Amino acid sequence: MGESFGCRKDINQLCVAKVPFFNHLEADEMMKIAEMGRHLHFNKGEIIFMEGDPLEYLYIVHQGRVKNYQLFESGKEQLLRILEPGEFMGELALFTEKVLDSCAEAMEKTEICAIHRDDMRDLMHQHPSIAVKILEQFSERLDQTEKLVGQLSSKDVETRTATYLLELAEEKGACDIVLPMSKKDLASFLGTTSETISRRLSGFQMNGWIEQKGQRNIKILDMDALKRVAKQ
């Protein structure tokens, strides 16, 4: 991993401009934020932070993809979310001084902009709208987490898989979807195993509900059938 401090302003500026709670600011204001950032580089499989590390930075994905997950004593991973460019993690650093309660790993070559808690707090005092927007996105994440916990505790794997495919199709606005993660990571996200996910998808295909095209490409053929499964 390499990093630089206070340099490559053009890249950092693009990074902060991608984030919803910054993109309403003027160009010179975003430049000031860019100057605060540390620019970090990670190769595929490198750990960005571990559970128990100090909670000091807001991490913004500039390029690449990151998986955020919890690791249990048994060694099992529970995937929380996949972060794409412009998305962020570590937002609790802005409101508390605890330690991190999850892990983050680069899924491919990744660049991260890291802004220290103290700098972000100064920014929120100068621009209260930033704090409001961060809280809005934080609340949305809490809703998503609560929904995931509810599904893991009350729905079987078939129902969770159907629900996930439907939500992905709704998000993309199309019946042709691409899984944003490997089946292993999808299994982690849905609280099951890769083999079980593969069996459920194969079952959906045998029933004529979906068509699998390659490892991650899926075409939904019978939306109503998946909706019936998701309501079980």
Helices and strands as residue ranges (DSSP letters): E 3-5, H 9-17, H 27-36, E 38-42, E 47-49, E 57-63, E 66-71, E 77-83, E 88-89, G 91-94, E 103-106, E 110-116, H 117-126, H 128-154, H 157-172, E 176-178, H 183-190, H 194-206, E 210-213, E 217-220, H 223-230
